[in-house]
Amino acid sequence: GDAWLAARCDMGLAVVADQRGNYPEAEQRFRSVLTRCEEGSHMARAAQQGLLSVLKMTGRYDEAFACAWRAFRQAGRDPGQRIDALVQLSELCRR
């Protein structure tokens, strides 16, 4: 429906903002996607990863760690996603 379409639009605009270094806008749009999507859905996981990237780039490591932990929890039984989340967590632990 409309919420899904709005989330897709926000996801695209978040990626563009992130690529351009506009981290405040990227963060706002990734968070918007997370409020519109079902937790654990493909789009929510992608928004979680995007938000994690923004938080790391802006030096907000405590928030990034919490975000990476949520990504790990949302990965469910998917081994690839679990490994990706664990790599993110381990990188954050080194900071």
KAJO-V380086 format. One record per residue. RES is the residue in one small letter. PSI is psi as a letter, one per 30 degrees, with the letter a starting at -180 (none if undefined). OMEGA is omega in whole degrees, 0 to 359 (* if undefined). NEAR is the number of other ideal C-beta (glycine too) atoms within 8 Angstrom. Layout:
res->[RES;RES]
psi->[PSI;PSI]
omega->[OMEGA;OMEGA]
near->[NEAR;NEAR]
This chain:
res->[g;d;a;w;l;a;a;r;c;d;m;g;l;a;v;v;a;d;q;r;g;n;y;p;e;a;e;q;r;f;r;s;v;l;t;r;c;e;e;g;s;h;m;a;r;a;a;q;q;g;l;l;s;v;l;k;m;t;g;r;y;d;e;a;f;a;c;a;w;r;a;f;r;q;a;g;r;d;p;g;q;r;i;d;a;l;v;q;l;s;e;l;c;r;r]
psi->[a;e;e;e;e;e;e;e;e;e;e;e;e;e;e;e;e;e;e;f;g;i;e;e;e;e;e;e;e;e;e;e;e;e;f;f;l;k;k;f;l;e;e;e;e;e;e;e;e;e;e;e;e;e;e;e;f;g;g;i;e;e;e;e;e;e;e;e;e;e;e;e;e;f;f;b;g;j;e;e;e;e;e;e;e;e;e;e;e;e;e;e;f;f;none]
omega->[183;180;179;180;177;178;178;178;179;180;179;180;177;180;179;180;179;180;180;180;178;187;177;179;179;179;181;182;176;178;177;178;182;178;184;187;176;179;180;178;180;182;178;178;178;178;178;178;178;178;178;179;180;181;177;182;181;175;181;191;178;177;179;179;178;179;179;178;177;179;178;180;182;182;179;182;181;185;180;180;178;179;178;180;179;177;178;180;182;177;180;179;181;183;*]
near->[4;5;7;10;8;10;14;9;8;13;15;8;10;16;10;8;12;13;6;6;5;8;11;6;10;14;12;8;13;16;10;12;16;11;6;10;12;5;6;7;8;5;12;14;13;10;16;14;10;14;13;13;9;13;13;11;7;8;5;8;10;6;8;12;11;8;12;13;10;9;16;11;6;12;12;6;5;7;6;6;12;11;8;11;13;9;8;11;12;8;8;12;7;5;5]
